[in-house]
Amino acid sequence: MEKEQVTAAGSKKLTDEEKALKRKKWLKRAGAAGFLFFLIKGLVWIAIALFAWKGCS
């Protein structure tokens, strides 16, 4: 295991592997958020269409 490198400011320097893991985790969150956004958006549009169809008849 590598030693953690610490900069002069006191923050640790991330290795390439740690950066890749952080990026992958962020992309998974963004994907889940995007899926939920479009799912809810689609359901709202279906509800609007049904309301308009029932309201007109």
N, C-alpha and C positions, 0 to 999 in steps of 0.2 A: 504494500500500500504506500502511496506517495505521501510525503509530508505536505501539509497545507502551507502554501506560501502566503505570507502576510505583507501587504504593502505598507508604506510609511504612514498612511492614514489609518491603518489598523484593520482594513477590510480584507477578507481573504480573496485570493485570486482563484477564479473558477477554472477547472480543467476543461478540455474540449468535451469530455464525456459528460461532465456535469452540465455544461451549457446545452448539449444535445438533449439531455433528459428534461431540463427546464423547458426547452423549446417544444418538445413532444408533449409535455404536460399542458402547456399553454394552448397548443393546437387542439388537444382533446377538449379542453374547456370551451374554446371558441367554437368548435364543431358542435358541441352539445347545445350551446347557447343559440347558435344559428338554426339548428334543427327545431328547438323549442319555439323560437321566434316565428319561423315560417309555418309551423304547425298551428300555432295560435292564430296567426294572420289568416291562414286558410279557413280555420273554423269560424272566425269572425265573418269572413266573406260569405261562407255558406249560410250563416245565421242571417245576414243581411238579405241574401237572395231569397231565403225561405220567408222572411218577414214581408218582403216586397211582394212575393207571389201570393201569400195568404191574405195580405192586406188589399190586394187588387181584386180578389174574387169575392 
